[in-house]
């Protein structure tokens, strides 16, 4: 018989953060009843004027709360912070996060569907225009040549958006008859890079160009002789270690936090441009797509405009 895990002790429970406990203003609201009179005054000033406090001195906050500066410090320590400087830093972070979560265009809960449609249209069109302006056709042609000439192409990325785009790129490439594999697992990416060599191509997709697993896999693949291509933000760590870079601007996506990110539209546009250029280089592209269409027709009959 296996022994049951012992119950979590109260000392351990006290160290476990509760849901939503990470937000400083939430912590202050829940802590007010347990604070003494002076400390509670400080907490109420912060709750009422959070943005002002984040920019103010401890002397100014103490004056507004009609308490001494040591009282402000005690209040900070009562809620687990080292001092007033730590409180200001944490408060600034939480205020920025609040803006990210709400977004200035979505603050009005009564926003109509037509208003949201306009927001998304403007965002997507702006992303497409930006991607088009950033596209260098000579670099695009070089990237297409690398794909067509590759013995094997690996599409790598981590995270929700980049992983999906890797699968999209794989889907687009294999339909043209290109040898391609999409890898989202960071361990497998590194393993593939370890056995890569001349003739292989690694295509990395990343909105920020920062994730270490992707950057390191590209570095490793390149050191083993593989060609490397990145669809990412220019001047990012990933861009700096890749031989070919198709730049995609990192948009201010926090404005549309609860809606699809603008950067994704730019990435898809870049992928479409790359695949169009590749198809133009492949004489068998049309016949490969026709073969796929014929196979699908056998499943459900002829459908007009079958993709």
Helices and strands as residue ranges (DSSP letters): H 10-13, H 24-31, G 32-34, H 37-48, H 50-54, H 58-65, H 69-78, H 84-102, H 113-134, H 137-149, E 152-156, H 160-174, E 180-183, H 186-194, E 200-205, H 212-223, E 227-232, H 237-241, E 244-247, G 253-256, H 262-281, H 285-300
